[in-house]
Amino acid sequence: MFRNYLITAWRNIIKNGMFSFINIFGLAIGLMSCILIMLFVREETGYDQWIKDSDRLVRLHTAYLMPDRPPFLTVNSAGKMMEALRDYAKGEIEDGVRVLNFGTTVRQNNDAFSERINLVDGSFFDIFDLPFEHGSKVSSFKKPYDLVITEELAIKYFGKTDVIGETMTICCVADDPTTLPITGVLKELPGATHLDLNMIVYLQPSLFADQPNILDTWNSVNVMTYFKMHQGVSVAQLQERIEYWINNESPFVQMFKENMGELPTDTKLTDMVKHRVMAVPDLHLQAREHAGSMGDVTPMGDLRMIYTFMIVAGLILLIACINFMNLATARASQRAKEVAMRKVMGASRRQVATQFLGEAIALVLISLLFALVAVEAALPLYNSALGRELELRLFEDADLILSLVGTSLLVGLGAGIYPSLYLSRYLPGHILKSSKGAESTSSSTLRTALVVFQFATSIALIISTAVVYGQTVYANSMDVGYETQNKLILNIRSADNLESLKQELLNLPEISSVVFSSESPTQDNENNNGFKLLGQEQEGSKSQGELLNYHNMGYGFFEAYDIKPVAGRLFDQAHATDEIKPIAEDENRIGNANVILNETAVKKFGFTSPQQAIGKTLETDVFRAGKYHLTIIGVIPDVYFRSIKFGVRASAYMLNPERFRMASLSFNTNDVSSLLPKIETIWKANVPMQPINLQFLSEMMKAQYAQEMAQAKLFSAFSILAILVACLGLYGLAAFTAERRTKEIGIRKIMGARVRDIVSLLIWQFSKPVIIAMLFAWPLSVYLMLQWLEAFPYRINTYWLLPICLIAGGSALLIAWLTVGGNAAKVARSNPVNALRYE
């Protein structure tokens, strides 16, 4: 019997070639989409789960939610928090570790290379039990300055992995070149990790003795803090313990009283000073809500993106299943006699249903083979869009094989269950005595409803894609308030004689200006400090002033970026007091310098106009320079030194040469390819032991929206696939309808109907469900896209949604017309004599 089912299924597939192709091709696209999404989701949701005892590992995050100040969120924490919480919550915490991650330069064989380094406490490998290729966590990490590197780094610098006993010179730890002994080599870690581990150095706290804001601080958040919980302790239990400490026994209680006064009634300290723990396996997808605008060490995942792509892939597969159901039920009349004959010969309804269900599963399994081939072909483009290295290792992954087979069987059951039940219910007597088809009104209505669903989904995807793409283009093209073209950004972190370097670069005729700053545009960090307006009492509190984001800009910076003041002046070398100069240690005095504010900062201090702020004085502690009184000499417009996704912050601009880390080079040539080697030659002559780090500012600006652009591209691809599958189904239904109405079309032609009349008749029949689909898709899409746009402080005008909806609906209707019209025209042009002879 089973053999008979297979033969019948195969004959039916061959006999109905066009409909079989539509089903197989549609299901293959749906399965391909699901497989691609499955590979992505498996990697995203599997981050850090390979680490031993990962369910017991947590990271401490910080949030300051002070009254009248913008929220400050970060995945970092203060240097003193690890030891304090580890010692306080001994019942919950087994051990803790601090991690400092930053860029460094490795000097090897008279060459210099840029690398990332992690300074960690000695407990690091007790928290993260990572696999060693050479050495072990016991023998390789025993004392300060021990260095553990990865296999990849060992091969890069030494050409082998067994490098224990070798040394690496790093510039710079505590501002000095340091030679470190290699004591261990880690095995290559899986890519699905938030850890960025190339070089791990045993931290010596005395390195930062002159930088108390790094480790010896309760407020400055510059380290990452991890804890390993005792067995059986939950994240919620540890969180509760930490909150009790913050509210009752921590130094924050006294610090708040000294700076802000008594807490308001019914307010807890943890309402403003939050320290939240998150499980390490959750960091990749969930740390975004705690990260603020600072991000994480490695790019974070997006849970919404995962859900969205899963839904889209599911919808494409569902549309393909609908095609199968529609075509199967539409062709029911042609298989009604087959069913009747089988039942007359003794087949039960269950056997008939099993036969049709088996055909559906067979089609799906054939589709799966095509889908696997399509996945292999599409993976390079898919990886390029996502920035990943996903692989389909079918024969090395039993879980993947079981998932694919299980999904295929589920799809086969889902697509074939209704047609099998529908076809198997026919009564032999009714079918055999009638020459009419077995089509019912309910079947026709269901098909129409399913077509409506298909096109409503397709239209919604078109609208969503257009909005996502439009918002991305808007963000890229929005006026950020300064000139971004013809700019090169040079990292000068370890350069010594900046003026000499600047002069040599300016000697190049292609370079029009070289200016220094602490950060370049797009690298805007969360550098915040309190600024107190002197001569004005802070009513009702002991506030130290307003929290401002601060930057350090050199002479000519604003002019180079074409930023003009709205009041006052810019920094000028003719005014020596513009520059911040360190106060001598033996002098117990306050330094004086000048400062420039943006318009948002001016409003924050309560000034009614930028001009009113000129000449006023702010008091602040300048990093590693002492307390300063800063006179406001100018006000500039609000500019977006970081992505517009984060809006504008109240900012102060100072001139402290000790904080310069970046140089902006303005060039005036189109032959950039010949300019870059010249710049590199000058760099090597002045900074021979640091590799050049040179980027185009325009490319850095685009990189801010790389994730959104990738989403837009993938949305577009999936939308096209959904529309293609929907149109395939519509084409099949149109072909079948035209085939069933062949005699009617022949009679209409004999009675004088023109080809365009017949085509219009069939087009209108299939236009109605598409128009109904528009009415469903428009309000749903608008609602969802308005919710999505809420996440952006600056977004496209919502009135654009109206033309987008109209264009999406019109496009779907046009596609339906072309799909149906071509088929209808072919039938309408046929000789009516042949049509009337049709059996």
C-alpha positions in Angstrom: 0.0 0.0 0.0 2.8 2.4 0.9 4.4 1.7 -2.5 1.1 2.5 -4.2 1.0 5.8 -2.3 4.5 6.7 -3.5 3.7 5.9 -7.1 0.5 7.8 -7.0 2.2 10.8 -5.4 5.0 10.8 -7.9 2.6 10.5 -10.9 0.5 13.4 -9.5 3.6 15.6 -9.1 4.7 14.9 -12.7 1.2 15.2 -14.2 0.6 18.6 -12.7 4.0 20.0 -13.4 3.1 23.7 -13.1 1.3 23.4 -9.8 3.9 21.1 -8.4 6.6 23.6 -9.4 4.7 26.4 -7.6 4.3 24.4 -4.5 7.9 23.1 -4.4 9.4 26.5 -5.3 7.2 28.3 -2.8 7.9 25.8 0.0 11.6 25.9 -0.8 11.7 29.7 -0.4 9.9 29.4 2.9 12.1 26.7 4.2 15.2 28.5 3.0 14.1 31.6 4.9 13.5 29.5 8.1 16.9 27.8 7.8 18.7 31.1 7.4 16.9 32.6 10.3 17.4 29.5 12.4 21.2 29.7 11.9 21.2 33.3 13.0 18.9 32.8 16.0 20.9 29.7 17.2 24.0 31.7 17.3 22.4 34.8 18.9 20.7 32.9 21.6 23.7 30.6 22.3 26.1 33.4 23.4 28.3 32.4 26.3 26.4 29.2 27.1 29.5 27.2 26.3 31.3 28.7 29.4 31.4 26.3 32.3 28.9 27.3 35.1 27.6 30.2 32.8 24.2 30.0 34.7 26.1 31.2 37.8 27.9 34.1 36.2 26.5 37.6 36.3 27.7 41.1 35.4 27.1 44.3 37.4 25.6 47.3 35.5 25.2 50.9 36.7 22.4 53.5 36.2 22.2 57.0 37.7 18.7 58.3 37.5 19.2 61.7 39.3 16.4 64.3 39.4 16.5 66.9 36.7 19.3 65.1 35.0 19.3 62.8 31.9 19.5 59.1 32.8 23.1 57.7 32.7 23.1 54.0 31.9 26.1 51.8 31.4 27.2 48.1 31.6 30.3 49.3 33.5 30.6 49.8 37.2 32.8 51.6 39.7 36.2 50.2 40.7 35.4 49.7 44.4 32.1 47.8 43.8 33.6 44.4 43.2 35.4 44.0 46.5 32.6 45.7 48.5 29.9 43.4 47.2 32.0 40.3 47.2 32.8 40.8 50.9 29.3 41.9 51.8 27.2 39.2 50.0 29.4 36.2 50.9 26.3 34.1 51.1 25.4 34.8 47.5 28.8 35.5 45.8 31.5 33.0 45.5 34.0 35.3 43.9 34.3 38.4 41.7 36.6 40.0 39.1 37.1 43.4 37.5 38.0 43.7 33.8 39.5 46.7 32.1 39.4 46.5 28.3 41.2 49.0 26.1 43.3 49.3 23.0 47.1 49.0 23.1 50.1 48.7 20.9 52.2 45.6 20.7 55.8 46.2 19.7 57.4 43.1 18.2 60.5 42.8 16.0 60.7 46.5 15.3 57.1 46.6 14.2 54.0 47.9 15.9 50.5 46.4 15.9 47.2 47.5 17.4 45.6 45.0 19.8 43.0 44.8 22.6 44.2 44.1 26.1 42.3 43.0 29.2 43.6 43.9 32.7 41.9 41.6 35.1 42.1 40.6 38.8 43.8 37.3 39.7 40.4 35.6 40.1 39.6 35.9 36.4 40.1 32.2 35.6 38.2 31.2 38.7 35.2 33.1 37.3 35.7 32.2 33.6 36.9 28.6 33.4 38.3 28.9 29.9 40.1 26.1 28.0 44.0 26.3 27.9 46.0 25.0 25.0 49.3 25.5 26.9 49.5 26.1 30.6 46.5 26.1 33.0 44.5 28.5 35.1 46.5 27.4 38.2 50.0 27.7 36.8 49.6 30.5 34.2 48.0 33.2 36.3 49.7 33.5 39.7 51.2 37.0 39.9 50.8 40.5 38.6 51.8 41.1 35.0 51.4 37.4 34.0 50.1 37.4 30.4 47.8 34.9 28.8 47.1 35.1 25.1 45.0 33.3 22.5 46.2 30.7 20.0 45.4 33.1 17.2 47.6 35.8 18.7 50.4 33.3 19.4 50.5 32.2 15.8 50.3 35.8 14.6 53.4 36.9 16.5 55.4 33.7 16.9 54.2 31.3 14.3 53.4 28.7 16.9 51.2 28.1 19.9 53.6 26.9 22.5 55.0 30.3 23.4 55.2 30.0 27.2 58.3 31.9 28.3 58.3 34.3 25.4 57.7 38.0 26.1 55.6 40.8 24.5 56.2 44.5 24.8 53.1 46.6 25.2 52.7 50.3 25.0 51.4 51.4 27.2 50.5 50.3 30.7 50.5 53.3 33.0 51.9 55.4 30.2 55.1 53.4 29.9 56.2 50.5 27.6 56.0 47.3 29.5 57.5 43.9 28.7 55.2 41.1 29.9 56.0 37.3 30.2 53.6 34.9 28.4 52.5 32.4 30.9 49.6 30.6 29.1 47.9 30.2 25.8 44.1 29.8 25.5 42.4 27.6 23.0 40.4 29.4 20.3 37.1 30.5 21.9 33.8 30.1 20.1 32.6 33.2 18.2 29.4 33.3 20.2 30.8 35.2 23.2 30.6 38.8 24.5 34.2 38.4 25.7 36.9 40.1 23.7 39.9 38.2 24.8 43.2 38.4 23.0 45.6 39.4 25.8 44.8 38.9 29.4 47.1 40.5 32.0 47.1 40.0 35.7 46.1 43.4 37.1 48.4 45.3 39.5 46.2 47.9 41.1 49.2 50.2 41.8 49.4 50.9 38.1 46.5 53.2 38.6 47.6 54.9 41.8 47.6 58.3 40.1 44.3 57.6 38.5 41.9 57.0 41.3 38.9 57.3 39.0 39.8 53.9 37.6 39.8 51.5 40.6 39.7 53.6 43.7 36.2 55.1 43.2 32.5 54.7 44.0 31.2 56.9 41.2 33.4 56.8 38.1 32.4 53.7 36.1 35.4 52.5 34.1 35.5 48.7 34.8 33.4 45.7 34.1 32.5 43.7 37.2 31.6 40.0 37.1 30.5 37.7 40.0 30.2 34.0 40.3 27.2 33.1 42.5 27.1 30.1 44.8 25.3 27.0 43.6 21.5 27.5 44.0 21.6 31.3 44.2 19.4 33.1 41.7 20.0 36.4 40.0 16.9 37.8 41.7 18.3 36.8 45.2 21.6 38.5 44.5 19.8 41.6 43.1 17.7 41.9 46.3 20.8 41.6 48.5 22.6 44.3 46.5 19.6 46.7 46.7 19.4 46.3 50.5 23.1 47.2 50.7 22.7 50.2 48.5 19.8 51.5 50.5 21.1 50.8 54.0 24.8 50.1 54.4 26.6 51.4 51.3 28.8 54.6 51.2 26.2 55.9 48.7 23.9 56.7 51.6 26.3 59.2 53.2 27.5 60.5 49.8 23.9 61.3 48.8 23.2 63.2 52.0 26.3 65.3 51.6 25.6 66.2 48.0 21.9 66.1 47.6 20.4 66.3 51.2 17.9 64.0 52.7 16.0 61.6 50.4 12.4 62.7 49.5 9.6 60.8 51.3 8.7 57.4 49.8 11.9 57.4 47.8 14.7 54.8 48.0 18.3 55.4 47.0 18.0 52.6 44.5 15.4 54.7 42.7 18.3 56.9 41.7 21.5 54.9 42.1 20.8 51.5 40.5 23.3 48.6 40.4 21.7 45.7 38.5 23.1 42.3 37.8 22.4 40.3 34.6 23.2 36.7 33.8 26.2 36.4 31.4 24.2 34.2 28.9 21.7 37.0 28.7 24.2 39.8 28.1 24.3 39.7 24.3 20.6 40.1 23.8 19.4 41.9 26.9 22.3 44.2 28.0 21.1 46.8 25.5 18.5 48.0 27.9 21.2 48.7 30.5 23.9 49.9 28.1 22.6 53.4 27.4 24.6 55.0 24.6 27.9 53.5 25.6 27.4 50.0 24.2 29.4 46.9 25.2 32.8 45.5 24.5 31.5 43.5 21.5 28.5 44.4 19.3 25.3 43.7 21.1 22.5 41.6 19.7 18.9 42.9 19.2 16.1 40.8 20.6 13.5 42.7 18.6 15.5 42.0 15.4 15.4 38.2 16.2 11.7 38.2 16.9 11.1 40.2 13.7 13.0 38.0 11.4 11.5 34.9 13.0 8.0 36.3 12.4 8.9 37.2 8.8 10.4 33.8 8.0 7.3 32.2 9.6 5.0 34.3 7.4 6.9 33.4 4.2 6.5 29.8 5.1 2.9 30.2 6.0 2.2 32.0 2.6 3.8 29.0 0.9 1.6 26.6 2.9 -1.4 28.7 1.9 -0.4 28.3 -1.7 -0.4 24.5 -1.3 -3.8 24.5 0.4 -5.3 26.8 -2.1 -4.1 24.9 -5.1 -4.9 21.5 -3.6 -8.5 22.5 -2.8 -8.9 24.4 -6.1 -8.0 21.2 -8.0 -10.2 19.1 -5.8 -12.8 18.7 -8.5 -10.2 17.1 -10.8 -9.3 14.5 -8.1 -12.8 14.0 -6.8 -13.4 11.0 -9.2 -10.1 9.5 -8.1 -11.2 9.7 -4.5 -14.6 8.2 -5.4 -13.0 5.3 -7.3 -10.6 4.6 -4.4 -13.5 4.5 -1.9 -15.6 2.2 -4.2 -12.6 -0.1 -4.4 -12.6 -0.3 -0.6 -10.4 2.5 0.6 -11.4 4.2 3.9 -11.4 7.9 4.5 -8.4 7.5 6.7 -6.5 5.8 3.9 -7.4 8.5 1.4 -6.5 11.3 3.8 -3.2 9.5 4.5 -2.4 9.4 0.8 -3.0 13.1 0.3 -1.1 14.0 3.5 1.8 11.8 2.3 1.8 13.7 -1.0 2.1 17.0 0.9 5.0 15.7 3.0 6.7 14.3 -0.1 6.5 17.8 -1.7 7.9 19.4 1.4 10.8 17.0 1.6 11.6 17.7 -2.1 11.4 21.4 -1.3 13.8 20.9 1.6 16.5 19.6 -0.7 16.1 22.6 -2.9 16.1 24.9 0.2 19.4 23.4 1.4 21.0 24.1 -1.9 19.6 27.7 -1.9 20.9 28.2 1.7 24.4 27.3 0.7 24.2 29.7 -2.3 22.7 32.5 -0.2 24.9 32.2 2.9 27.8 34.4 1.6 25.4 37.3 0.9 23.5 36.7 4.1 26.7 36.7 6.2 27.9 39.9 4.4 24.6 41.6 5.4 24.8 40.4 9.0 28.5 40.7 9.4 28.7 37.1 10.6 30.3 33.8 9.6 27.4 31.4 9.8 27.8 28.0 8.4 25.4 25.1 7.5 27.2 22.1 8.9 24.4 19.6 8.1 26.3 16.4 8.7 28.1 17.6 11.8 25.1 18.8 13.7 22.5 16.2 14.7 20.3 18.8 16.4 20.1 20.8 13.1 19.2 17.7 11.1 16.4 16.8 13.5 15.2 20.4 13.6 15.0 20.5 9.8 13.3 17.2 9.4 10.9 18.0 12.2 10.1 21.4 10.7 9.5 19.8 7.3 7.1 17.2 8.7 5.3 20.0 10.6 5.0 22.1 7.5 3.9 19.0 5.5 1.2 18.3 8.1 0.2 22.0 8.3 0.0 22.4 4.5 -1.6 19.0 3.8 -4.0 18.5 6.7 -6.9 20.6 5.4 -6.6 19.4 1.7 -6.4 15.7 2.8 -9.5 16.1 5.1 -11.3 18.1 2.5 -10.6 15.6 -0.4 -11.2 12.5 1.7 -14.7 13.5 2.7 -16.2 13.2 -0.8 -19.1 10.6 -1.2 -18.6 8.2 -4.1 -22.2 8.1 -5.1 -22.5 11.9 -5.3 -19.3 12.3 -7.3 -19.8 9.4 -9.8 -23.3 10.3 -10.7 -22.4 13.9 -11.3 -20.3 15.4 -14.1 -19.9 18.6 -12.1 -17.0 19.5 -10.0 -17.0 19.1 -6.2 -16.3 22.8 -5.5 -18.2 24.2 -2.6 -18.9 27.8 -1.6 -17.1 27.3 1.7 -14.0 26.1 -0.1 -14.0 29.1 -2.4 -14.6 31.5 0.5 -11.7 30.0 2.4 -9.4 30.3 -0.6 -10.3 34.0 -0.9 -9.6 34.6 2.8 -6.2 32.9 2.5 -5.3 35.1 -0.6 -6.4 38.1 1.5 -4.0 37.0 4.3 -1.2 36.4 1.8 -1.4 39.9 0.3 -2.1 41.6 3.5 1.2 40.1 4.8 3.1 41.1 1.7 1.8 44.7 1.7 2.6 45.0 5.4 6.2 43.8 4.7 6.5 46.3 1.9 5.4 49.2 4.1 7.7 48.0 7.0 10.6 47.8 4.6 10.0 51.2 3.2 9.7 52.8 6.6 12.9 51.1 8.0 14.8 52.1 4.8 13.4 55.6 4.9 14.4 56.1 8.5 17.9 54.9 7.9 18.3 57.2 4.9 16.9 60.0 6.9 19.4 59.4 9.7 22.3 59.2 7.3 21.3 62.4 5.4 20.2 64.5 8.4 22.2 67.7 8.9 24.4 67.0 11.9 25.5 70.6 12.3 29.1 70.3 10.9 31.0 69.5 7.8 31.7 65.7 7.4 33.1 65.5 3.9 36.8 65.5 3.1 37.8 64.6 6.6 40.3 62.0 7.8 40.5 60.9 11.4 43.9 60.0 12.8 44.3 58.3 16.2 47.2 60.0 17.9 46.9 58.4 21.3 50.6 57.5 21.7 52.1 60.3 19.7 54.5 62.6 21.6 55.4 65.7 19.6 52.0 66.7 18.3 53.1 70.1 17.0 55.9 68.6 14.9 53.5 65.9 13.5 50.9 68.6 12.7 53.4 70.8 10.9 54.7 68.0 8.7 51.1 67.1 7.8 50.3 70.7 7.0 53.3 70.8 4.6 51.4 68.5 2.4 49.6 70.6 -0.2 46.6 68.3 -0.1 46.1 69.0 3.7 44.3 72.3 4.5 44.0 71.9 8.3 45.0 69.6 11.2 43.1 70.0 14.5 43.2 68.0 17.7 40.5 66.8 20.0 39.7 64.2 22.7 37.3 62.4 20.5 36.2 62.7 16.9 32.6 62.8 15.7 30.9 59.4 16.1 33.3 58.6 19.0 31.4 60.7 21.5 31.8 59.0 24.8 29.9 59.4 28.1 32.4 61.8 29.6 30.2 63.5 32.3 31.1 65.9 35.1 29.4 68.3 37.4 29.6 72.0 36.5 28.4 74.5 39.1 27.3 78.0 38.0 29.0 80.4 40.3 27.1 83.4 41.7 23.8 81.5 41.6 22.3 79.6 44.5 20.8 76.2 43.7 17.4 76.6 45.3 16.2 73.8 47.6 19.3 71.5 47.4 23.0 71.2 47.9 23.5 70.3 44.3 27.0 70.6 42.9 25.5 71.9 39.7 24.5 70.4 36.4 25.8 67.2 34.9 27.3 68.0 31.5 29.0 65.9 28.8 32.4 67.3 28.2 34.9 67.3 25.3 38.3 68.8 24.8 38.8 70.5 21.4 42.0 72.1 20.1 42.5 75.5 18.5 40.8 75.6 15.1 38.6 72.6 15.7 35.3 74.3 15.3 36.5 76.3 12.3 37.7 73.1 10.6 34.2 71.6 11.0 32.5 74.8 10.0 30.8 75.3 13.3 30.0 79.0 14.0 29.2 80.4 17.4 25.7 81.7 18.1 27.1 84.0 20.8 30.6 84.9 21.9 33.7 83.5 20.3 35.6 80.3 19.7 39.0 79.2 21.1 41.8 81.5 19.9 45.6 81.2 20.4 45.6 84.9 21.1 43.9 84.3 24.4 46.2 82.2 26.6 43.5 81.7 29.2 41.5 79.5 26.8 43.8 76.6 27.5 43.7 74.4 30.6 47.1 74.1 32.2 47.8 71.8 35.2 48.0 73.4 38.6 51.4 73.0 40.3 51.1 70.4 43.1 52.4 72.8 45.8 49.9 75.4 44.9 46.6 75.3 46.8 44.6 77.3 44.4 41.9 77.1 41.7 42.9 77.2 38.1 41.3 79.5 35.5 40.5 78.8 31.9 37.6 79.3 29.4 34.8 77.0 28.2 32.3 76.9 25.3 28.8 75.5 25.8 26.2 74.2 23.4 22.7 75.7 23.4 21.2 72.8 25.3 23.7 73.4 28.2 22.9 77.1 28.2 19.2 76.3 28.6 20.0 73.8 31.4 21.6 76.6 33.5 18.5 78.7 33.1 19.8 81.3 30.7 17.1 82.8 28.4 19.5 83.4 25.6 23.0 82.3 24.5 24.3 85.9 24.9 23.2 86.0 28.5 25.6 83.1 29.3 28.7 84.9 28.0 31.1 86.0 30.8 29.5 83.7 33.4 31.7 81.3 35.4 31.4 77.6 35.9 33.3 75.5 38.6 34.4 72.0 37.9 37.0 69.4 38.6 39.1 68.8 35.5 40.5 65.3 35.2 44.1 65.1 36.5 44.4 68.9 36.5 42.5 70.0 39.6 39.6 72.4 40.3 39.0 75.1 37.7 36.9 78.2 37.3 35.8 78.2 33.6 34.6 81.4 32.0 32.0 80.9 29.3 33.4 82.6 26.2 31.1 81.2 23.5 28.0 79.2 22.7 27.7 76.9 19.7 24.6 75.3 18.1 23.6 71.8 19.2 25.6 69.4 17.0 25.4 65.6 16.8 28.8 64.3 17.6 27.2 60.9 18.0 24.4 59.2 16.2 21.1 61.1 16.1 19.6 57.9 17.7 20.8 59.3 21.0 19.8 62.9 20.5 21.7 66.0 21.8 23.1 66.3 25.3 24.1 69.4 27.3 27.8 69.7 26.5 30.8 71.7 27.6 33.9 72.1 25.3 37.3 72.8 27.0 40.8 73.0 25.7 43.1 70.6 27.5 46.0 69.3 25.4 46.7 66.5 27.8 43.4 64.9 26.7 44.0 65.0 22.9 43.6 61.6 21.4 42.4 62.3 17.8 43.5 64.5 14.9 41.1 65.7 12.2 42.7 66.2 8.8 40.9 68.2 6.2 42.0 67.5 2.7 41.3 69.3 -0.6 42.1 66.7 -3.3 40.1 64.0 -5.1 43.3 61.9 -5.5 43.0 60.5 -1.9 44.7 57.2 -2.9 48.0 59.1 -3.4 47.5 61.2 -0.2 47.1 58.3 2.2 50.7 56.8 1.6 52.2 60.3 2.2 50.3 60.6 5.5 51.5 57.1 6.5 55.1 58.0 5.7 55.0 61.1 7.9 53.3 59.0 10.7 56.0 56.3 10.6 58.7 59.0 10.8 57.2 60.6 13.8 55.6 57.7 15.6 57.5 54.6 14.5 56.3 52.3 17.2 52.6 52.8 16.8 50.6 51.5 13.8 48.7 54.2 11.9 45.0 54.3 12.5 43.4 56.4 9.8 39.7 56.5 8.8 37.4 58.6 6.6 34.9 60.4 8.7 32.2 59.9 6.1 32.7 56.1 6.5 32.6 56.4 10.3 29.3 58.3 10.0 27.8 55.5 7.9 29.0 52.9 10.3 26.7 54.4 13.0 23.7 53.1 11.1 25.2 49.8 9.8 22.8 47.7 11.8 19.8 49.6 10.6 21.0 49.4 7.0 21.5 45.6 7.4 18.0 45.3 8.8 16.6 47.3 5.9 18.4 45.2 3.3 17.3 41.9 4.9 13.7 43.3 5.3 13.8 44.1 1.5 15.0 40.6 0.6 12.4 38.9 2.8 9.6 41.1 1.5 10.5 40.3 -2.1 10.5 36.6 -1.2 7.1 36.9 0.5 5.6 38.8 -2.5 7.2 36.3 -4.9 5.6 33.3 -3.1 2.3 35.1 -2.9 2.3 35.9 -6.6 3.2 32.3 -7.4 0.1 31.1 -5.6 -2.0 33.8 -7.3 -0.6 32.7 -10.7 -1.5 29.1 -10.0 -5.1 30.0 -9.0 -5.5 32.3 -12.0 -4.3 29.5 -14.3 -6.6 27.0 -12.7 -9.6 29.5 -12.8 -8.9 30.2 -16.5 -8.7 26.5 -17.2 -12.0 25.8 -15.4 -13.7 28.7 -17.3 -12.4 27.8 -20.7 -15.9 27.0 -22.1 -17.3 30.2 -20.6 -14.5 32.2 -22.2 -15.2 30.6 -25.5 -18.9 31.4 -25.4 -18.1 35.0 -24.4 -15.9 35.4 -27.4 -18.5 34.0 -29.7 -21.0 36.4 -28.2 -18.7 39.3 -29.1 -16.5 39.8 -26.0 -13.1 41.2 -26.7 -9.8 39.9 -25.2 -9.5 42.9 -23.0 -13.1 42.4 -21.7 -12.2 38.8 -20.7 -8.9 39.8 -19.1 -10.6 42.6 -17.2 -13.2 40.2 -15.9 -10.6 37.8 -14.5 -8.4 40.6 -13.2 -11.3 42.1 -11.3 -12.1 38.7 -9.7 -8.5 38.6 -8.3 -8.3 42.3 -7.5 -11.0 42.2 -4.9 -9.1 40.1 -2.3 -6.0 42.3 -2.9 -8.0 45.4 -2.2 -9.5 43.8 0.9 -5.9 42.9 1.9 -4.9 46.6 1.7 -7.7 47.6 4.1 -6.3 45.1 6.7 -2.6 45.8 6.1 -2.7 49.6 6.2 -3.9 50.2 9.7 -1.8 47.3 11.2 1.4 48.4 9.4 0.9 52.1 10.4 0.4 51.1 14.1 3.5 48.9 14.2 5.7 51.3 12.4 4.7 54.2 14.6 5.7 52.1 17.6 9.0 51.3 16.0 9.7 55.0 15.1 9.1 56.0 18.8 12.6 54.6 19.6 14.2 57.4 17.5 14.4 61.0 18.9 14.5 62.3 15.3 12.5 60.4 12.7 10.8 60.8 9.3 7.6 62.7 9.2 4.7 60.3 10.0 2.8 61.9 7.1 5.1 59.9 4.8 3.2 56.8 6.0 0.2 57.7 3.8 2.1 57.7 0.4 4.1 54.7 1.5 0.8 52.8 2.2 -0.7 53.9 -1.1 2.4 52.9 -3.0 2.7 49.6 -1.3 -1.0 48.8 -2.0 -0.7 50.0 -5.5 2.4 47.9 -6.1 0.7 44.8 -4.8 -2.3 45.5 -7.0 -0.2 46.0 -10.0 1.8 42.8 -9.3 -1.5 40.9 -9.0 -2.8 42.4 -12.3 0.4 41.4 -14.1 0.3 38.0 -12.6 -3.3 37.3 -13.5 -3.4 39.4 -16.7 -0.7 37.5 -18.5 -2.4 34.2 -17.8 -5.9 35.5 -18.7 -4.7 37.0 -22.0 -3.2 33.7 -23.0 -6.5 31.9 -22.5 -8.6 34.8 -24.0 -6.6 34.7 -27.2 -7.2 31.0 -27.8 -9.6 29.9 -30.6 -13.2 29.6 -29.1 -13.8 26.5 -31.2 -11.1 24.7 -29.3 -12.6 25.9 -26.0 -16.0 24.5 -26.9 -14.5 21.2 -27.7 -12.9 21.1 -24.3 -13.8 18.2 -22.1 
